[in-house]
Amino acid sequence: MASNADWHTRSRTALWHPCTQMQHLEAAPPLPIARGEGPWLIDYEGRRYLDAISSWWVNLFGHANPRINAAITDQLGKIEHVILAGCTHAPAVELSERLGRLTGLGHAFYGSDGASATEIALKMSFHYWRNVGRPGKTGFVSLQNGYHGETLGALSVTDVDLFKDAYAPLLRPSHQAMSPDFRLAEPGESAEAYALRAAADLEVWLAAHAEETAAVIVEPLVQGAAGMAMYPPAYLTRLRESCDRHQVHLIADEIAVGFGRTGTLFACEQAGIRPDLMCLSKGITGGYLPLACTLCTDAIYAAFYGPATSRGFLHSHSYTGNALACRAALAVLDIFEQDQIIARNREKSLEFTGILAEVAAHPRVRAFRQQGMIWAFDVVDAPPGFSSDFHRSALERGVFIRPIGATVYFMPPYVIDTADMALMAEVTLGLL
């Protein structure tokens, strides 16, 4: 069997890694993973690493989960994939029905990844307004420091310079509204007061620009790439009211926060709202297979329905509604339901927050925060290179963590136990 060093060399020679300056891999080689087991990653020499970030926020129920494995294996013996333009199959239909019941949204359109879900939502919103005779509504609003993907449409509503600046000439302009991130509040201002101030600021903007605005897109409750920026549900409640008042679609990007990450199955539930469009991906298959879904209201769907092909939504992917991926997603929903995951996670989140109390009290820790099964904090006076140095040092101690700038966060699979969480806390304290 090839060694870790063999895979280092072959990977650098043949593979272009995402979100990576490849030259940096000469000094910090990628971690070669041979297999996974629950919340653990295991390399080719048998060393184990606790997956504290769920393999880029996708894994829910652990690696090599026997129930998801069994569902995919069963589906392999039936149909692995078939074109969804002119065909249909049980996994895609059943998944659409279940997601519809869970979200209150009527139709599901499938893609391959989170950026695809965003592209679909933006195009649907724009095309809806054209179909209903309001072609001037072509603009989009997103939040400062928001992230929605890196294809050109998704990048146009993303506000992270590292990803966006190089491609600025290719992007469509959009408006970035004041972020409700509570870390930006004035001294003495509560998180909710600040969030409502941000909502009021956006209300003023929409009042002036509604006629040319198609939709507002937000990451509900947690802005992931902004360093796990968190805000209270009151912002979403006010935003829903503003969008209704000014006839602007609300797109909920639940790609990272959906499927229980924030403490409810979908983050929007905590605000008691239903968006016009919802984007899902990442945890939808439990981290097994690429799949994205954009759900819309019946009203949006109805605007495309008619005899003219040009009026239809002609967006497509070759692997749209892949049967294996849909079957994995159905297994994920079964686990949520049968194992009462949301209730169990509420108990775990309380216990784990207690385990992290010493981390929260550390003098270098600022703005310790928690939302459901996500924990984060900012490191005071983090030196240049902090993120990569912390990552390498944690790996040496058996924990896979990738800070975002000066923000350290934990977003582990839901199968993590008390001992695993204690290890994360111990390693983190040792590196502060």
HUDA-V220952 format. One record per pair of residues at least 4 apart in sequence whose ideal C-beta (glycine too) atoms are under 6 Angstrom apart, sorted by the first residue. I is the first residue (numbers start at 0). J is the second residue. Records with the same first field share a line. If there is no record, write none. Layout:
I->J + J
//
This chain:
1->5 + 6
3->31 + 42 + 43 + 44
6->10 + 31
7->28
10->14 + 29
11->24
23->27
24->28
27->391
31->42 + 43
32->40
33->41 + 43
34->41
35->40 + 62 + 63
37->61 + 414
38->49 + 50 + 61 + 411 + 412 + 414 + 415 + 419
39->47
40->48 + 50
41->47
42->46
48->397 + 399
49->398 + 419
50->54 + 399
51->398 + 399 + 400 + 409 + 411 + 423
52->401 + 410
53->58 + 410 + 412
54->58 + 286
56->255 + 281 + 410
57->281 + 282 + 286
58->286 + 412
59->282 + 285 + 413
60->64 + 285 + 334 + 414
61->412 + 414
66->330
67->285 + 287 + 327 + 330
70->326 + 330
71->323 + 327
74->322 + 323 + 326
78->322
79->323
80->321 + 322
81->86
82->86
83->319 + 320
87->92
88->322
89->93
90->94 + 322 + 325 + 326
91->320 + 325
94->325 + 328 + 329
95->107
97->332
98->102 + 107
102->277 + 294
103->273
104->277 + 294 + 296
105->297 + 300
106->295 + 300
107->292 + 294
108->119 + 293
109->292 + 319 + 320
110->115 + 116 + 119 + 291 + 316
111->115 + 289 + 291 + 316 + 318
112->280 + 289 + 291
113->148 + 254 + 280 + 291
114->148 + 149 + 150 + 153
115->291
116->278 + 280 + 291 + 293
117->147 + 148 + 153 + 278
118->150 + 152 + 153
119->293 + 314
120->250 + 276 + 278 + 293
121->152
122->126 + 314
124->213 + 214 + 248
125->137 + 213
127->299 + 302
128->133 + 136 + 213
129->134
130->302 + 310
131->302
135->210 + 211
136->213
137->213
138->211 + 212
139->156 + 173 + 214
140->174 + 176 + 215
141->145 + 156 + 175 + 216
142->176 + 178 + 217
143->158 + 175 + 178
144->158 + 178 + 222 + 225
145->158 + 222
146->157 + 159 + 224
147->153 + 156 + 157 + 252
148->153
149->154 + 162
151->169
154->163 + 170
155->170 + 171 + 173
156->173 + 216
157->163
158->175
159->224
160->164
166->170
176->201
177->197 + 200
179->194 + 197 + 230 + 234
180->228 + 230
181->190 + 193 + 230
182->366
184->188 + 193
188->192 + 193
190->231
191->231 + 233
194->230 + 231 + 233 + 234
195->233
198->234 + 237 + 238
202->241
204->208
205->209 + 241 + 245
208->212
209->245 + 247
212->247
214->248 + 250
215->242 + 247 + 249
216->250 + 252
218->222 + 252
219->235 + 251 + 256 + 266 + 267
220->261 + 266 + 370
221->227 + 229 + 256 + 370
222->228
223->255
226->403 + 406
227->375 + 408
229->368 + 370
230->234
232->269 + 270
235->270 + 272
236->270
239->249 + 272
242->247 + 249
248->275
249->274 + 275
250->276
251->267 + 274 + 277
252->278
253->257 + 265 + 266 + 277 + 279
254->278 + 280 + 281
255->281
256->260 + 261 + 266
257->265 + 279
258->282
259->264 + 341 + 344
260->371 + 372 + 373
261->266 + 370 + 371
262->371
263->268 + 269
267->272 + 274
275->296
276->295
277->294
278->293
279->283 + 292
280->291
283->290 + 328
284->288 + 290 + 324 + 327 + 328
285->331
287->327
288->323 + 324 + 327
290->324
295->299 + 300
303->311 + 312
305->310
333->337
334->338
335->340
339->343
340->344
344->348 + 372 + 413
347->351
348->372
351->420
352->369
354->420 + 421 + 424
355->359 + 424
358->424 + 427 + 428
359->367
361->431
363->378 + 379 + 431
364->376
365->377 + 379
366->377
367->376
368->375
369->374
373->410
374->409
375->406 + 408
376->407
377->405 + 406
378->405
381->385 + 405
384->388
385->389 + 405
386->402
389->402 + 430
390->401
392->430
393->398 + 400 + 426
396->426
398->423 + 426
402->406 + 407
409->423
411->415
415->419 + 420
//
